[in-house]
Amino acid sequence: MASPDQQAGKDPECAPVNMLHVELAHNLSAEVLKVFEKPNTTSSVSFQDILQYCLGAPYLMNGLLSLSALHLSIMRPGQRTFYRDHSTELQNHALGAFHGLSTQITDENCVPVFLFAGVLGLHMLCETLVCREDDFERFLDRFVQYVIVHHGVRIVTGQGRWELLQQTTLKPLLGVSEKMPALDSSLGPVCGTLFNRIRALGLDEATDRKYEQAIQALQSVMTFVEEQDLRGHDIDALVAWPVLVPREYIDLVAERKGEALVILAYFGALIDTQRHEWVFCDGGRYLVDSISQYLGPSWGEWLEWPKQ
């Protein structure tokens, strides 16, 4: 409900802070930001580190509080609707403020923009995987929309500002990209078999290439998961895959191409390794089971690995 000052049409920045916002900020600091912690290392990004960027970017603060409300809606099922409604309201405020800014990304605003793109992507991934409706077609539409938005991270990192970001307190968030194998690394037996199956379909060369790029990104994440033995809250590699795949592959998912959905099921199997995380829960298993049911028995051999 709007405060009296907001109802009177005054500047929202002058409105008094309500206790819900205090609760969300505390939960953000105490619980939600654990997803950014790096296990077994002293390197991390603190609440204070992130807060300093929020002070000049209200859209980022609203986005973080929205993520906190989403977290509480999952952790407190009895109050799910209450927190989900407030999460949506805060996210709408964040998006409205963000779209009201200049579209030009500069050295001065690239850090909060990068953070906001990441927070928004994480929020949408969680909403898609965990807060889903019992409608797989709608689920796929939402997943496609999520990936398109999450690709916004490339807008920042693709404009020569990666080195600038590494010089900030956000550096611990960027380290995973340096540890992951290169996307042109050779495919292992699991991903290699998958790509050989796709190549045997006799598709055109351009489509084969898009699938190969998506599978190379899958291999990179898979290798990182196996070598790093992901524990605790280190989910960066899994969240990275939707950013790494080519946009054309996402178009193939939107078209419900069987081979594109199989690749997505492999991603779901990797997500299921981190089902203890609130941002994933049973979303990975849902992906694998739903795709298997959607494609039917004729795709059974294709889906043997993710179903295992």
C-alpha positions as CSV (number, residue, x, y, z in Angstrom):
1,M,0.0,0.0,0.0
2,A,1.3,3.5,-0.8
3,S,2.4,5.7,2.0
4,P,0.5,9.0,2.7
5,D,3.3,11.0,1.1
6,Q,3.1,8.9,-2.1
7,Q,-0.6,9.2,-2.1
8,A,-0.2,12.9,-1.9
9,G,1.9,12.9,-5.0
10,K,5.2,13.8,-3.3
11,D,8.6,12.6,-4.4
12,P,8.9,8.9,-3.5
13,E,12.5,9.5,-2.4
14,C,11.1,11.7,0.4
15,A,8.7,9.1,1.6
16,P,9.4,7.5,5.0
17,V,11.0,4.0,4.9
18,N,8.5,1.3,6.1
19,M,9.4,-1.6,8.2
20,L,9.0,-4.1,5.4
21,H,11.9,-2.4,3.5
22,V,14.0,-2.7,6.7
23,E,13.1,-6.4,6.9
24,L,14.0,-6.9,3.2
25,A,17.3,-5.1,3.6
26,H,18.2,-7.2,6.6
27,N,17.3,-10.4,4.8
28,L,19.3,-9.2,1.8
29,S,22.4,-8.8,4.0
30,A,21.9,-11.9,6.1
31,E,20.7,-14.4,3.6
32,V,20.2,-13.4,0.0
33,L,23.7,-12.2,-0.8
34,K,25.1,-15.5,0.3
35,V,24.7,-16.5,-3.3
36,F,27.5,-14.2,-4.1
37,E,29.9,-15.7,-1.5
38,K,32.8,-17.8,-2.5
39,P,33.3,-20.9,-0.4
40,N,36.7,-21.8,0.9
41,T,38.1,-18.4,0.2
42,T,38.5,-15.1,1.9
43,S,37.5,-13.3,-1.2
44,S,33.9,-12.1,-1.3
45,V,31.6,-9.2,-2.0
46,S,30.0,-7.7,1.1
47,F,26.7,-6.0,1.6
48,Q,28.6,-2.8,2.1
49,D,30.4,-3.2,-1.2
50,I,27.2,-3.5,-3.1
51,L,25.4,-0.9,-1.0
52,Q,27.8,1.8,-2.1
53,Y,26.7,1.3,-5.7
54,C,23.0,1.4,-4.7
55,L,23.3,4.9,-3.3
56,G,23.6,6.5,-6.7
57,A,21.4,3.9,-8.4
58,P,17.9,3.6,-6.8
59,Y,17.0,1.0,-9.5
60,L,19.7,-1.3,-8.2
61,M,18.4,-1.0,-4.6
62,N,14.8,-1.7,-5.7
63,G,16.1,-4.7,-7.7
64,L,17.9,-6.1,-4.7
65,L,15.0,-5.6,-2.3
66,S,12.8,-7.3,-4.9
67,L,15.1,-10.3,-4.9
68,S,15.0,-10.4,-1.1
69,A,11.2,-10.4,-1.2
70,L,11.3,-13.2,-3.7
71,H,13.6,-15.2,-1.4
72,L,11.2,-14.8,1.5
73,S,8.3,-15.9,-0.6
74,I,10.1,-19.2,-1.2
75,M,11.3,-19.6,2.4
76,R,8.0,-18.7,4.0
77,P,5.3,-20.6,2.0
78,G,2.6,-19.3,4.3
79,Q,3.3,-15.8,3.2
80,R,4.1,-16.5,-0.4
81,T,1.5,-14.2,-1.9
82,F,2.4,-11.3,0.4
83,Y,6.1,-11.3,-0.5
84,R,5.6,-12.2,-4.1
85,D,3.3,-9.2,-4.5
86,H,5.8,-6.9,-2.9
87,S,8.6,-8.4,-5.0
88,T,6.7,-7.7,-8.2
89,E,6.0,-4.1,-7.1
90,L,9.7,-3.4,-6.2
91,Q,10.8,-5.0,-9.5
92,N,8.4,-2.8,-11.5
93,H,9.8,0.3,-9.6
94,A,13.4,-0.9,-10.5
95,L,12.6,-1.4,-14.1
96,G,10.8,1.9,-14.4
97,A,13.7,3.8,-12.9
98,F,16.2,1.9,-15.0
99,H,14.4,2.5,-18.3
100,G,14.1,6.2,-17.3
101,L,17.9,6.5,-17.4
102,S,20.0,7.3,-20.5
103,T,20.6,4.2,-22.5
104,Q,24.3,5.1,-22.8
105,I,26.6,3.0,-20.6
106,T,29.6,4.9,-19.3
107,D,32.6,4.1,-17.1
108,E,30.7,5.8,-14.3
109,N,27.5,3.8,-14.4
110,C,28.7,0.5,-15.8
111,V,29.2,-1.1,-12.4
112,P,25.6,-0.6,-11.1
113,V,24.3,-1.5,-14.5
114,F,26.3,-4.7,-14.5
115,L,25.1,-5.5,-11.0
116,F,21.5,-4.8,-12.0
117,A,21.6,-7.0,-15.0
118,G,23.0,-9.8,-12.9
119,V,20.4,-9.3,-10.1
120,L,17.6,-9.1,-12.7
121,G,18.8,-12.2,-14.4
122,L,19.0,-14.2,-11.2
123,H,15.6,-13.0,-10.2
124,M,14.0,-14.0,-13.5
125,L,15.8,-17.4,-13.4
126,C,14.5,-18.1,-10.0
127,E,11.0,-17.0,-10.9
128,T,11.0,-19.1,-14.0
129,L,12.4,-22.3,-12.3
130,V,10.9,-22.1,-8.9
131,C,7.8,-19.9,-9.1
132,R,6.5,-21.7,-12.1
133,E,3.0,-22.5,-13.2
134,D,1.9,-26.0,-14.2
135,D,2.1,-25.2,-17.9
136,F,5.3,-26.2,-19.7
137,E,4.6,-24.2,-22.8
138,R,4.3,-21.1,-20.7
139,F,7.4,-22.1,-18.8
140,L,9.4,-22.3,-22.0
141,D,8.2,-18.8,-23.0
142,R,9.3,-17.4,-19.7
143,F,12.7,-19.1,-19.9
144,V,13.3,-17.6,-23.4
145,Q,12.3,-14.2,-22.1
146,Y,14.6,-14.6,-19.1
147,V,17.6,-15.5,-21.3
148,I,17.1,-12.6,-23.6
149,V,17.1,-10.2,-20.6
150,H,20.1,-11.9,-19.0
151,H,22.0,-11.4,-22.2
152,G,22.1,-7.8,-21.2
153,V,25.2,-8.6,-19.2
154,R,27.0,-8.7,-22.5
155,I,26.1,-5.1,-23.2
156,V,28.4,-4.1,-20.4
157,T,31.2,-6.7,-20.7
158,G,31.2,-6.4,-24.4
159,Q,32.1,-2.8,-24.6
160,G,35.7,-3.0,-23.3
161,R,34.8,-2.5,-19.6
162,W,35.7,-6.0,-18.3
163,E,39.1,-4.7,-17.1
164,L,37.4,-1.8,-15.4
165,L,35.0,-4.1,-13.6
166,Q,37.9,-6.2,-12.4
167,Q,39.4,-3.2,-10.7
168,T,36.4,-2.8,-8.5
169,T,35.2,-4.6,-5.3
170,L,33.1,-6.8,-7.7
171,K,36.2,-8.7,-8.8
172,P,35.3,-11.8,-6.8
173,L,32.1,-12.1,-8.8
174,L,34.1,-12.2,-12.0
175,G,36.7,-14.8,-11.1
176,V,34.6,-17.7,-12.3
177,S,34.9,-16.6,-15.9
178,E,38.7,-17.0,-15.7
179,K,38.5,-20.5,-14.2
180,M,36.0,-21.9,-16.7
181,P,37.4,-23.7,-19.7
182,A,37.5,-21.8,-23.0
183,L,34.4,-22.2,-25.1
184,D,36.4,-23.7,-28.0
185,S,37.8,-26.5,-25.8
186,S,37.3,-30.1,-27.0
187,L,34.0,-31.8,-26.1
188,G,34.0,-34.6,-23.6
189,P,32.3,-37.9,-24.1
190,V,28.8,-36.7,-22.9
191,C,28.7,-33.5,-24.8
192,G,30.5,-35.0,-27.8
193,T,27.9,-37.8,-28.1
194,L,25.2,-35.2,-27.9
195,F,26.6,-33.0,-30.7
196,N,27.3,-36.1,-32.9
197,R,23.6,-37.0,-32.6
198,I,22.6,-33.5,-33.7
199,R,25.1,-33.4,-36.6
200,A,23.6,-36.7,-37.8
201,L,20.2,-35.0,-38.2
202,G,21.6,-33.4,-41.4
203,L,20.7,-29.8,-40.5
204,D,22.2,-26.9,-42.3
205,E,25.7,-25.8,-41.3
206,A,24.6,-22.5,-39.6
207,T,22.1,-24.3,-37.3
208,D,24.7,-27.0,-36.5
209,R,27.1,-24.2,-35.5
210,K,24.6,-22.6,-33.1
211,Y,24.0,-26.0,-31.5
212,E,27.7,-26.6,-31.3
213,Q,28.2,-23.2,-29.5
214,A,25.4,-24.0,-27.0
215,I,27.0,-27.4,-26.3
216,Q,30.5,-25.9,-26.0
217,A,29.1,-23.6,-23.3
218,L,27.5,-26.6,-21.7
219,Q,30.8,-28.4,-21.7
220,S,32.5,-25.4,-20.1
221,V,30.0,-25.4,-17.3
222,M,30.1,-29.2,-16.9
223,T,33.9,-29.3,-16.7
224,F,33.9,-26.5,-14.1
225,V,31.3,-28.3,-12.0
226,E,33.2,-31.5,-12.1
227,E,36.7,-30.0,-11.5
228,Q,35.7,-27.4,-8.8
229,D,33.2,-29.7,-7.0
230,L,30.8,-26.9,-6.5
231,R,29.8,-26.5,-2.9
232,G,28.0,-24.0,-0.7
233,H,26.7,-21.0,-2.7
234,D,29.0,-20.9,-5.7
235,I,26.4,-21.0,-8.4
236,D,28.1,-18.6,-10.8
237,A,29.0,-21.2,-13.4
238,L,25.5,-22.5,-13.7
239,V,24.0,-19.0,-14.0
240,A,26.7,-18.2,-16.7
241,W,25.4,-20.8,-19.2
242,P,22.3,-18.8,-20.4
243,V,24.6,-15.8,-21.0
244,L,27.2,-17.8,-22.9
245,V,24.8,-19.5,-25.4
246,P,24.2,-17.7,-28.7
247,R,20.9,-15.9,-29.1
248,E,20.0,-18.0,-32.1
249,Y,20.0,-21.1,-30.0
250,I,17.4,-19.4,-27.7
251,D,15.3,-18.8,-30.8
252,L,15.4,-22.5,-31.5
253,V,14.2,-23.2,-28.0
254,A,11.4,-20.8,-28.6
255,E,10.5,-22.8,-31.7
256,R,10.4,-25.9,-29.6
257,K,13.0,-27.7,-31.7
258,G,13.6,-31.1,-30.1
259,E,17.4,-31.0,-30.2
260,A,17.3,-27.5,-28.6
261,L,15.1,-28.8,-25.8
262,V,17.4,-31.8,-25.2
263,I,20.4,-29.4,-24.7
264,L,18.2,-27.5,-22.2
265,A,17.5,-30.8,-20.4
266,Y,21.3,-31.3,-20.0
267,F,21.4,-27.8,-18.4
268,G,18.6,-28.8,-16.1
269,A,20.6,-31.9,-15.0
270,L,23.5,-29.6,-14.0
271,I,21.1,-27.3,-12.1
272,D,19.8,-30.3,-10.2
273,T,23.3,-30.7,-8.7
274,Q,22.6,-27.5,-6.8
275,R,18.9,-28.1,-5.9
276,H,19.7,-27.1,-2.2
277,E,20.0,-23.5,-3.4
278,W,16.8,-21.5,-3.1
279,V,17.3,-20.0,-6.5
280,F,17.0,-23.5,-8.1
281,C,15.1,-25.8,-5.7
282,D,13.6,-28.5,-7.9
283,G,13.7,-26.5,-11.1
284,G,16.4,-28.7,-12.7
285,R,14.4,-31.9,-12.2
286,Y,11.3,-30.1,-13.5
287,L,13.2,-29.2,-16.6
288,V,14.4,-32.7,-17.3
289,D,11.1,-34.4,-16.5
290,S,9.0,-31.9,-18.4
291,I,11.2,-32.0,-21.5
292,S,11.2,-35.8,-21.4
293,Q,7.4,-35.9,-21.2
294,Y,7.1,-33.2,-23.9
295,L,9.3,-34.9,-26.4
296,G,8.0,-38.4,-25.8
297,P,9.5,-41.9,-26.1
298,S,11.2,-41.3,-29.5
299,W,13.7,-39.0,-27.8
300,G,14.4,-41.4,-24.9
301,E,18.0,-42.3,-26.0
302,W,18.8,-38.6,-26.3
303,L,17.8,-37.9,-22.7
304,E,19.4,-40.9,-21.0
305,W,22.2,-38.8,-19.5
306,P,20.1,-36.0,-18.0
307,K,17.5,-38.5,-16.7
308,Q,20.3,-40.4,-14.9
